[in-house]
Amino acid sequence: MMKSVRKLAALASLALIASAGLVPAAAAAPSRTDRHPHDQRTVHVAGDQLLVDVTGDVTQYAMEGALIGEWLLQPLAPLYKSATFYSDAGHETFTGCIDRDRDSKCGERDSRGTMNTTYLYWASFESDGVTLIQGQCLHPITGGTGAFRGARGQLNMYDRLVGDEVKTTYRGDIMLRAVPDEKGIGPVVTLPKAAATTLARAGSPHRMGC
């Protein structure tokens, strides 16, 4: 297992570098809430991520807490898979806001837009290959549109069993205007217009949260 984990770590580093290079450079106009183009600041965020649905190869989540909105995830390919360990990497797009006044909705004063990330996910399981021990993922921020144009930072997410269900929480730091002259990078992941929908996990029975 230790050799597999070390091999995975090397593959993961390459995957994150490769996936970051696949972010499209399409320009997007700033949103109306993008009022301070040179206001660089770091915002700490934390909250919960809730599974909504899976459409084709895109997984849809709802974000609660400091981030309010929709989170779309699209894996590139599994990096490692066995009965007790699984890992993959891919792209994500968050559409919503930083809930500055914590009223659980995106208001006029909240920082709004789309935020793109790459991710690396890994999880360990009991010998039955089904029961989760723990899961974790890293989400480097690669830019976005609106208030997230030129954003950088990282979010960390964690999966844990609560009763018979997996609960996913997140926390991290978003640096707004880290690259103030960066063009807006449009959404990396979008939901397919027509695809079969199922509540099962896409791609692998081992893919949990994050």
C-alpha positions in Angstrom: 0.0 0.0 0.0 2.8 2.4 0.8 4.4 2.0 -2.6 1.0 2.5 -4.2 0.4 5.7 -2.2 3.9 7.1 -3.2 3.2 6.3 -6.8 -0.2 8.0 -6.5 1.4 11.1 -5.1 3.7 11.4 -8.1 0.8 10.8 -10.5 -1.3 13.3 -8.6 1.3 16.1 -9.0 1.5 15.5 -12.7 -2.3 15.4 -13.0 -2.7 18.8 -11.3 -0.1 20.4 -13.5 -1.7 18.9 -16.6 -5.3 19.7 -15.6 -4.3 23.3 -14.8 -3.0 23.6 -18.3 -6.4 22.6 -19.8 -8.3 25.6 -18.4 -9.7 27.5 -21.4 -8.7 31.1 -21.9 -12.1 32.3 -23.1 -12.7 36.0 -22.2 -15.8 37.0 -20.3 -17.1 40.4 -19.4 -17.0 41.4 -15.7 -20.3 41.1 -13.8 -22.2 44.1 -12.4 -21.1 43.1 -9.0 -17.4 43.3 -10.0 -17.1 46.9 -8.7 -13.5 46.9 -7.3 -11.2 45.7 -10.0 -8.0 46.4 -8.0 -9.2 45.4 -4.5 -6.9 42.4 -3.7 -8.0 40.6 -0.5 -8.1 37.0 0.9 -11.4 35.5 2.1 -11.5 32.5 4.3 -14.5 30.2 3.5 -16.0 27.1 5.1 -19.2 25.2 4.8 -20.9 22.0 3.4 -21.1 20.5 -0.1 -24.3 18.6 -0.9 -24.8 16.1 -3.7 -27.6 17.2 -6.1 -27.4 14.9 -9.1 -25.2 13.3 -11.8 -25.9 14.0 -15.4 -23.6 12.2 -17.9 -20.1 12.5 -16.5 -20.8 15.8 -14.6 -21.6 15.7 -10.9 -23.7 18.6 -9.6 -23.5 19.9 -6.0 -25.0 22.7 -4.0 -22.7 24.7 -1.8 -23.8 26.0 1.6 -22.0 28.2 4.2 -19.6 30.9 3.0 -20.1 29.9 -0.6 -23.6 29.8 -2.0 -24.4 28.3 -5.4 -23.8 25.4 -7.8 -20.7 23.4 -8.0 -20.0 21.2 -11.1 -17.3 18.5 -11.2 -16.0 16.6 -14.2 -13.3 14.0 -13.7 -10.6 13.5 -16.3 -9.8 9.9 -15.5 -9.1 7.7 -12.4 -5.4 7.9 -11.2 -5.5 4.8 -9.1 -8.2 2.2 -8.2 -8.2 -0.8 -6.0 -10.6 -2.5 -3.5 -9.5 -0.2 -0.7 -8.1 3.0 -2.3 -9.3 5.3 -5.1 -8.1 8.6 -6.6 -9.0 10.8 -9.6 -8.5 14.4 -10.8 -10.4 16.8 -13.0 -12.0 20.2 -13.4 -14.7 22.1 -11.5 -16.7 25.3 -11.9 -18.5 27.1 -9.1 -21.3 29.5 -10.0 -22.5 31.7 -7.1 -21.2 34.0 -4.5 -19.2 34.5 -1.3 -22.0 35.1 1.2 -20.5 38.1 3.0 -23.5 38.9 5.2 -24.3 35.1 5.9 -27.9 35.3 5.0 -27.7 32.1 2.9 -28.4 33.8 -0.4 -26.5 35.8 -3.0 -27.4 39.5 -2.5 -26.4 42.6 -4.2 -23.4 43.2 -1.9 -22.0 39.7 -2.2 -19.0 38.8 -4.4 -20.5 37.0 -7.3 -19.3 35.2 -10.5 -17.9 31.9 -11.6 -14.8 30.3 -10.1 -12.8 27.5 -11.7 -10.6 24.9 -10.0 -8.7 21.8 -10.7 -8.9 19.0 -8.1 -7.2 15.9 -6.8 -9.4 13.4 -4.9 -8.4 10.3 -2.9 -10.3 8.0 -0.5 -9.7 4.9 1.5 -12.3 2.1 2.2 -12.8 -0.9 4.4 -11.9 -4.3 3.1 -15.5 -4.7 1.8 -14.5 -2.0 -0.8 -17.7 0.0 -0.1 -17.5 1.4 3.4 -15.7 4.7 3.5 -12.9 5.3 6.0 -12.1 8.8 4.8 -11.9 11.0 1.7 -10.2 14.2 0.9 -9.5 16.5 -2.0 -7.5 19.6 -2.9 -8.9 22.3 -5.2 -6.4 24.9 -6.5 -8.3 27.9 -7.8 -7.4 28.8 -11.4 -9.5 32.0 -12.0 -13.0 32.8 -13.1 -15.3 35.6 -14.0 -17.0 38.5 -12.2 -15.7 38.8 -8.6 -13.5 35.7 -9.2 -11.6 37.0 -12.2 -7.9 36.6 -11.4 -8.7 34.7 -8.2 -6.2 32.2 -6.7 -6.0 30.1 -3.6 -7.1 26.6 -2.5 -10.0 24.8 -1.0 -9.8 21.6 0.9 -12.7 19.2 1.2 -13.3 16.2 3.5 -15.6 13.2 3.3 -16.7 11.4 6.5 -19.4 9.0 7.3 -22.3 10.3 9.4 -24.6 7.4 10.0 -25.1 5.7 6.6 -24.4 8.9 4.6 -21.3 10.7 3.5 -21.0 14.3 4.6 -18.7 16.6 2.7 -17.3 19.8 4.3 -14.9 22.4 2.8 -12.6 25.1 4.0 -9.9 27.2 2.5 -8.8 30.7 1.3 -9.7 32.6 -1.8 -7.5 35.5 -2.8 -9.6 37.8 -4.9 -7.7 39.8 -7.6 -4.5 37.9 -7.1 -3.9 38.4 -10.8 -5.7 41.8 -11.4 -4.9 42.0 -15.1 -6.1 38.4 -15.9 -8.9 38.1 -18.5 -12.1 36.5 -17.2 -11.9 32.7 -17.6 -15.4 31.3 -18.4 -16.8 28.1 -17.0 -14.8 25.0 -17.5 -17.6 22.5 -16.7 -21.2 22.8 -17.8 -24.1 20.5 -17.5 -24.9 18.6 -20.8 -28.1 19.7 -22.4 -29.3 16.1 -22.8 -28.1 13.2 -20.9 -29.4 10.2 -18.8 -29.7 11.2 -15.1 -29.0 8.9 -12.2 -28.4 9.3 -8.5 -25.5 6.8 -8.7 -21.9 8.1 -8.8 -20.5 8.7 -12.3 -17.3 7.0 -13.4 -16.6 4.8 -10.4 -18.5 3.2 -7.5 -15.7 4.5 -5.3 -16.2 8.2 -6.1 -17.8 9.8 -3.0 -17.9 13.5 -2.3 -15.6 16.5 -3.0 
